[in-house]
Amino acid sequence: MVELLEQIRKCYKTNKKDKALYKKILKAYFRYLTDKFPVKYKSEKADDVAKEKGIPLYKMTWQNQTKWDKKRELFHYEHCNPISELIEDVLETNRKIEDIIKDDYVCWILKTEDEKLNKKGFRSERRKYGGWEECYKKCEIEILDNKEEN
């Protein structure tokens, strides 16, 4: 994982005219990567709805979401740190790749909560507003760890 992103960074530094291509590759890669790990967080409201409907959010990934949310109308697979910011970190900073990968995690929220984030301008930029946790607070989205309930 690390080696691939380091290679992309190196290629970009020598050929910045293909930035759109590198962004497309990185976007696909980060989407692929996030579905390889358990979803780290869930919103309190998403948890309430999931419990009401008997949906095990701790088992749900983007790949299998339609098993419980047929048309993806209820839950949103939310990248806490927007992929666009992770891409910029790879291409435009010297930040350690390992640290960038650690920041790639997702949260199950409701579609209505995603709409709030987008309306406030937090879709692709969160750092300049204090980070993802601050943006969630501004949208009144309470976050819980996403783990199996006993």
C-alpha positions as CSV (number, residue, x, y, z in Angstrom):
1,M,0.0,0.0,0.0
2,V,2.6,2.5,1.1
3,E,4.9,1.7,-1.8
4,L,2.2,2.3,-4.4
5,L,1.3,5.7,-3.0
6,E,4.9,6.7,-2.7
7,Q,5.4,5.8,-6.3
8,I,2.4,7.8,-7.4
9,R,3.7,10.8,-5.4
10,K,7.2,10.4,-7.0
11,C,5.6,10.2,-10.5
12,Y,3.5,13.3,-9.9
13,K,6.5,15.3,-8.7
14,T,8.2,14.7,-12.0
15,N,5.1,15.2,-14.2
16,K,2.5,17.6,-12.7
17,K,0.6,18.0,-16.0
18,D,-1.1,14.6,-15.4
19,K,-2.6,15.7,-12.0
20,A,-6.1,14.7,-13.1
21,L,-5.0,11.2,-13.9
22,Y,-3.2,10.8,-10.5
23,K,-6.3,12.1,-8.7
24,K,-8.5,9.6,-10.5
25,I,-6.2,6.7,-9.6
26,L,-5.9,7.8,-6.0
27,K,-9.7,8.3,-5.6
28,A,-10.3,4.7,-6.8
29,Y,-7.5,3.5,-4.5
30,F,-8.8,5.2,-1.4
31,R,-12.3,3.9,-2.1
32,Y,-10.9,0.4,-2.5
33,L,-8.8,0.7,0.6
34,T,-11.6,1.9,2.9
35,D,-13.8,-1.2,2.1
36,K,-11.0,-3.5,3.2
37,F,-11.3,-2.4,6.9
38,P,-14.2,-2.3,9.3
39,V,-16.2,0.9,9.4
40,K,-14.7,2.8,12.3
41,Y,-17.6,5.1,13.4
42,K,-21.4,5.5,13.1
43,S,-23.6,8.4,13.9
44,E,-26.0,8.2,16.8
45,K,-28.9,8.7,14.5
46,A,-27.7,6.0,12.1
47,D,-27.3,3.7,15.0
48,D,-30.8,4.4,16.3
49,V,-32.3,3.7,12.8
50,A,-30.2,0.5,12.4
51,K,-31.3,-0.8,15.7
52,E,-34.9,-0.1,14.9
53,K,-34.6,-2.0,11.6
54,G,-32.4,-4.8,12.9
55,I,-29.4,-3.8,10.7
56,P,-26.0,-4.7,12.1
57,L,-24.0,-1.6,11.1
58,Y,-20.8,-3.2,12.4
59,K,-21.1,-5.8,9.6
60,M,-22.2,-3.4,6.9
61,T,-19.7,-2.2,4.3
62,W,-20.2,-0.3,1.1
63,Q,-19.9,-3.5,-0.8
64,N,-22.7,-5.3,1.1
65,Q,-24.9,-2.3,2.0
66,T,-27.6,-3.2,-0.4
67,K,-28.3,-6.3,1.6
68,W,-29.9,-4.1,4.2
69,D,-30.4,-0.7,2.4
70,K,-31.5,-1.9,-1.0
71,K,-31.2,1.4,-2.9
72,R,-28.7,3.1,-0.6
73,E,-31.4,5.6,0.4
74,L,-31.0,5.5,4.1
75,F,-27.4,5.2,5.1
76,H,-24.4,7.1,3.7
77,Y,-20.8,5.6,3.6
78,E,-19.1,8.8,4.8
79,H,-15.3,9.3,4.5
80,C,-14.6,11.3,7.7
81,N,-11.6,12.9,6.1
82,P,-12.7,13.6,2.5
83,I,-10.8,11.7,-0.2
84,S,-10.0,15.0,-1.9
85,E,-8.0,16.0,1.2
86,L,-6.2,12.7,1.3
87,I,-5.3,13.0,-2.4
88,E,-3.9,16.5,-1.8
89,D,-1.8,15.1,1.0
90,V,-0.3,12.5,-1.3
91,L,0.3,14.8,-4.2
92,E,1.1,18.2,-2.6
93,T,2.7,17.5,0.8
94,N,5.6,15.6,2.3
95,R,3.3,14.0,4.9
96,K,4.2,10.4,5.6
97,I,2.1,8.0,3.5
98,E,1.5,5.8,6.5
99,D,-0.2,8.7,8.3
100,I,-2.3,9.5,5.3
101,I,-3.5,5.9,5.1
102,K,-4.4,6.0,8.9
103,D,-6.6,9.0,8.2
104,D,-8.7,7.1,5.6
105,Y,-11.6,5.8,7.6
106,V,-15.4,5.9,7.3
107,C,-18.5,6.5,9.3
108,W,-22.1,5.3,8.7
109,I,-24.4,8.3,8.8
110,L,-27.9,8.9,7.5
111,K,-28.4,10.5,4.1
112,T,-30.1,13.4,5.9
113,E,-26.9,14.0,7.9
114,D,-24.8,13.9,4.7
115,E,-27.1,16.6,3.3
116,K,-26.4,18.8,6.3
117,L,-22.6,18.4,5.8
118,N,-22.9,19.2,2.1
119,K,-25.2,22.3,2.7
120,K,-22.6,23.7,5.1
121,G,-19.8,23.3,2.6
122,F,-18.1,20.4,4.3
123,R,-18.4,17.9,1.4
124,S,-14.7,18.0,0.3
125,E,-13.1,20.5,2.7
126,R,-13.0,19.9,6.5
127,R,-9.5,20.8,7.6
128,K,-9.9,24.5,7.2
129,Y,-13.0,24.3,9.3
130,G,-11.2,22.5,12.2
131,G,-11.3,18.9,10.9
132,W,-14.0,16.3,10.4
133,E,-15.0,16.1,14.1
134,E,-15.6,19.9,14.3
135,C,-17.6,19.8,11.0
136,Y,-19.8,17.0,12.4
137,K,-20.4,19.0,15.6
138,K,-21.5,22.0,13.5
139,C,-24.0,19.7,11.8
140,E,-25.1,18.2,15.1
141,I,-23.9,14.7,14.2
142,E,-23.0,12.7,17.2
143,I,-20.4,10.0,16.6
144,L,-20.1,6.6,18.2
145,D,-17.6,3.8,17.8
146,N,-19.0,1.2,15.4
147,K,-18.6,-2.1,17.1
148,E,-20.7,-5.1,17.7
149,E,-23.4,-4.6,20.3
150,N,-23.8,-7.3,22.9
